[in-house]
Amino acid sequence: MEMKITRKGKSGMAFGVKKSFFGRLQEKIENVILMRPEIDEEMMEELEEVLITSDIGMDTTMKITEKLRGDIKRLRISDPEGVKQQIKVIVKDLIDKGDKHKLIDDTPLIILVIGVNGGGKTTSIAKLAYRCKKQGKSVLLAAADTFRAAAGEQLEVWGNRIGVNVIKHKEGADPSAVIYDSIQSAKAKKIDVLICDTAGRLQTKKNLMTELAKMNKIIDREYPEAYRETLLVLDATTGKNAVSQTKEFGEITNITGIILTKLDGTAKGGIVITISDEFQMPVKFIGVGEGLNDLRVFNPAEFAEAIFEESNNV
């Protein structure tokens, strides 16, 4: 049985993740670096292998190790501990997108939530709604995934649980009609945050593109003054599939941030580094459990630090 590690930083964010990612990656990197008498090319090659097997893509891994080689020379790093600390700096710089990590605080705000079915989209919407409500904002949910059986009912159950109304139509209805009605309700009731569920998969990518384009057109026309976020939900346990999903959805719509779910089990969290680097896209939230409070604001510095923390805070 693996121990559960909870790490808290200055911002109060905790990474409630098991040793499966942070502990194992730390252990592998330290085995490569700290057990060697000197810094050499063999060490660098072994480090590359460790990073790639942690779901950090080839291009991103090469970027990290090439930067590390240059920093070792430039900063005259001669001891393994110095190498470890510099990797932390490089990773933090790669994933840090500044203020883009923050969800827009201005209202009225419309959040389109996209992602494949089974990735934790609906529960992420509920957690996000709960978070906004705790901040004192009024929230409305739009059940615009009308193609998945019982998707609206599932969202309604969550809405009842957290005390948030849900606008839904019958199964198979036009998703854009749900968005339209939800906007009219949000405007009439002066709702602060409208969170819209969307279809995770239709028959073809073209159909999915058409539906999302229609939704965005409705929002542009009916509520042009609203602030906008489009959040892509990705399952951390899918590894490299999350990269292809980011690419596919990025071709369809303008993604403003990532919600990375299921970072609490066997997930290889290196996917955070890959997506941040390859797509220059900010991770805004990470899901670390099933509870409503288990949606944590992503902090790049704490994420990089957590990779190398000692595993003694149980």
C-alpha positions in Angstrom: 0.0 0.0 0.0 1.4 3.3 -1.0 1.6 6.2 1.4 -0.3 9.4 0.6 1.8 12.5 0.6 0.3 15.9 1.2 2.5 18.9 0.4 1.5 22.4 1.3 3.3 25.5 0.1 3.1 29.2 1.0 -0.1 29.7 -0.9 -1.8 27.0 1.1 -2.3 24.7 -1.9 -1.8 21.0 -1.1 -0.8 18.3 -3.5 -2.8 15.4 -2.1 -1.1 13.0 -4.5 0.2 9.6 -3.8 3.9 8.7 -4.0 3.2 7.3 -7.4 4.3 10.4 -9.3 6.2 12.8 -7.1 7.9 10.2 -4.9 8.9 7.8 -7.8 10.1 10.6 -10.1 12.1 12.1 -7.3 13.6 8.7 -6.5 14.5 8.0 -10.1 16.1 11.3 -10.7 18.1 11.1 -7.4 19.2 7.6 -8.3 20.6 9.0 -11.6 22.2 12.2 -10.1 23.0 11.7 -6.5 24.6 8.2 -6.8 27.2 9.3 -9.4 30.7 10.5 -8.5 30.7 13.1 -11.2 28.5 15.0 -13.7 29.0 13.4 -17.1 27.2 12.6 -20.4 26.2 9.2 -19.2 24.3 10.8 -16.4 22.6 13.1 -18.8 21.5 10.3 -21.0 20.1 8.4 -18.0 18.3 11.5 -16.9 16.7 11.8 -20.4 15.4 8.3 -20.1 13.8 8.9 -16.7 12.1 12.1 -17.9 10.7 10.4 -21.1 9.3 7.5 -19.1 7.5 9.9 -16.8 5.3 11.1 -19.7 7.4 14.1 -20.4 7.6 14.2 -24.2 10.7 13.7 -26.2 10.9 17.4 -27.4 10.3 18.7 -23.9 12.8 16.3 -22.4 15.4 17.4 -24.9 14.7 21.0 -24.1 15.1 20.4 -20.3 18.4 18.4 -20.7 19.9 20.9 -23.2 19.1 23.8 -21.0 20.6 21.8 -18.1 23.8 21.2 -20.0 24.1 24.9 -20.7 23.3 25.9 -17.1 25.9 23.4 -15.7 28.6 25.1 -17.7 27.4 28.7 -17.3 26.8 28.4 -13.5 29.8 26.1 -13.0 27.6 23.5 -11.3 29.9 20.7 -10.1 27.9 18.7 -7.5 24.9 16.5 -7.9 22.7 18.5 -5.5 23.3 21.6 -7.7 22.1 19.6 -10.7 19.0 18.6 -8.9 18.2 22.1 -7.9 18.7 23.4 -11.4 16.3 20.9 -12.9 13.7 22.2 -10.5 14.4 25.8 -11.8 14.1 24.7 -15.4 10.9 22.8 -14.9 9.3 25.7 -13.0 10.3 28.1 -15.9 8.8 25.7 -18.5 5.4 25.4 -16.8 5.0 28.9 -15.4 2.6 31.0 -17.6 2.3 33.8 -15.1 -1.2 35.3 -14.5 -2.7 32.9 -17.2 -2.9 30.3 -14.5 -5.6 32.3 -12.7 -9.3 31.9 -13.6 -10.8 35.2 -14.6 -12.2 36.9 -11.5 -14.3 39.5 -13.3 -18.0 38.9 -13.9 -20.3 38.1 -15.6 -18.1 35.1 -16.6 -19.0 32.3 -19.0 -17.0 29.1 -18.7 -17.2 26.5 -21.5 -15.9 23.2 -20.2 -14.7 20.7 -22.9 -13.1 17.3 -22.9 -13.7 13.7 -23.8 -16.3 11.6 -21.9 -14.9 9.8 -18.9 -12.2 12.3 -18.2 -13.9 13.8 -15.1 -15.6 16.7 -16.9 -18.9 16.7 -15.0 -17.3 16.3 -11.6 -14.8 19.1 -12.5 -17.8 21.4 -13.4 -19.4 20.6 -10.0 -16.1 21.3 -8.1 -15.6 24.5 -10.1 -19.2 25.6 -9.3 -18.7 24.8 -5.7 -15.5 26.8 -5.6 -17.1 29.9 -7.2 -20.1 29.7 -4.9 -17.7 29.6 -1.8 -16.2 32.8 -3.2 -19.6 34.4 -2.8 -20.5 34.3 -6.5 -23.9 33.2 -8.0 -23.5 30.3 -10.3 -25.7 28.7 -13.0 -25.0 25.4 -14.8 -25.9 24.7 -18.5 -26.3 21.0 -19.3 -25.3 21.3 -23.0 -24.0 17.8 -23.4 -27.3 16.6 -24.7 -25.9 13.6 -26.6 -24.5 11.5 -23.7 -27.2 9.5 -22.0 -28.2 11.0 -18.6 -25.6 13.7 -18.8 -28.1 16.4 -17.9 -29.5 14.3 -15.0 -26.0 13.7 -13.7 -25.2 17.4 -13.7 -28.6 18.1 -12.0 -27.7 15.8 -9.2 -24.5 17.7 -8.6 -26.4 21.0 -8.9 -28.8 19.9 -6.2 -26.0 18.8 -4.0 -24.2 22.1 -4.1 -27.3 24.3 -4.3 -26.9 25.6 -7.9 -29.6 25.6 -10.6 -29.2 23.7 -13.8 -30.7 24.6 -17.2 -31.3 21.4 -19.2 -33.4 20.2 -22.2 -34.4 16.7 -23.1 -31.8 14.2 -24.3 -30.8 14.8 -27.9 -31.9 18.4 -28.0 -29.8 21.1 -29.7 -26.9 22.0 -27.4 -26.8 25.6 -28.6 -30.5 26.0 -27.6 -29.5 25.0 -24.0 -26.7 27.6 -24.1 -29.2 30.2 -25.4 -31.7 29.6 -22.7 -28.9 29.5 -20.0 -27.6 32.9 -21.1 -31.1 34.4 -21.0 -31.6 33.0 -17.5 -28.1 34.2 -16.4 -28.8 37.7 -17.7 -32.2 38.0 -16.2 -31.0 36.8 -12.8 -27.7 38.7 -13.0 -25.7 35.4 -12.4 -22.0 35.9 -11.9 -20.7 32.7 -13.4 -22.4 30.5 -16.1 -20.6 27.1 -16.4 -21.5 25.2 -19.6 -21.0 21.4 -20.0 -20.4 20.4 -23.6 -20.4 17.2 -25.6 -17.2 15.2 -25.2 -17.5 13.3 -28.5 -19.8 13.3 -31.4 -19.6 11.0 -34.5 -16.8 12.9 -36.1 -14.4 15.8 -35.2 -16.3 17.9 -37.8 -19.5 17.5 -35.8 -17.8 18.4 -32.6 -16.2 21.4 -34.2 -19.6 22.5 -35.6 -21.3 22.2 -32.2 -18.7 24.2 -30.4 -18.6 26.8 -33.1 -22.4 27.2 -32.8 -22.1 27.6 -29.0 -19.5 30.3 -29.3 -21.5 32.1 -31.9 -24.5 32.1 -29.6 -22.4 33.5 -26.7 -20.9 36.2 -28.9 -24.3 37.3 -30.1 -26.3 37.0 -26.9 -23.8 38.0 -24.2 -20.8 39.8 -25.9 -20.1 41.7 -22.7 -19.4 38.5 -20.7 -15.9 37.5 -19.9 -14.9 34.1 -21.3 -12.9 31.0 -20.3 -12.7 27.7 -22.2 -11.3 25.0 -20.0 -10.1 21.6 -21.3 -10.5 18.7 -18.8 -7.8 16.1 -19.2 -7.4 12.8 -17.3 -3.8 12.6 -16.0 -3.9 8.8 -16.0 -4.2 8.8 -19.9 -0.6 10.0 -20.2 0.3 10.8 -23.8 -3.3 10.6 -24.9 -3.9 13.8 -23.1 -1.4 15.4 -25.5 -3.3 14.3 -28.5 -6.6 15.5 -26.9 -5.1 18.9 -26.3 -4.0 19.1 -29.9 -7.5 18.0 -31.2 -9.5 20.4 -29.1 -7.0 23.2 -29.7 -7.8 22.9 -33.4 -11.5 23.3 -32.7 -11.6 26.2 -30.1 -9.4 28.7 -28.2 -8.5 26.9 -25.0 -7.7 29.3 -22.1 -6.6 26.7 -19.6 -6.4 23.1 -18.5 -8.1 21.2 -15.6 -6.0 18.1 -15.0 -8.0 15.4 -13.2 -7.1 12.2 -11.3 -3.7 13.4 -10.2 -4.2 11.2 -7.1 -3.4 7.7 -8.2 -1.0 6.1 -10.7 -0.9 9.2 -12.9 2.4 10.3 -14.3 2.2 14.0 -13.6 4.9 14.7 -16.1 2.1 15.4 -18.6 1.7 18.8 -16.9 5.2 19.7 -18.1 4.6 18.4 -21.6 1.4 20.3 -22.2 2.6 23.5 -20.6 5.7 23.4 -22.9 4.4 22.0 -26.2 1.1 24.1 -26.3 2.2 27.0 -24.1 -1.0 26.4 -22.3 -1.6 27.1 -18.6 -2.8 24.4 -16.2 -5.4 26.3 -14.0 -6.6 23.5 -11.7 -5.7 20.0 -10.7 -8.1 17.4 -9.4 -6.6 15.4 -6.5 -9.6 13.5 -5.2 -13.4 13.0 -5.4 -14.4 15.6 -2.8 -15.9 19.0 -3.8 -12.8 20.6 -2.2 -10.4 18.5 -4.2 -10.0 21.0 -7.1 -6.8 22.9 -6.4 -5.5 26.0 -8.0 -2.3 25.0 -9.9 0.9 26.7 -8.7 3.9 26.1 -11.0 6.6 26.8 -8.3 5.0 24.4 -5.8 4.5 21.7 -8.5 8.2 21.9 -9.4 9.2 21.9 -5.7 7.0 18.9 -4.9 8.9 16.8 -7.4 12.0 17.0 -5.3 10.6 17.3 -1.8 11.5 14.6 0.7 8.7 12.0 1.2 8.4 12.4 4.9 5.2 14.5 5.2 2.6 11.9 5.4 
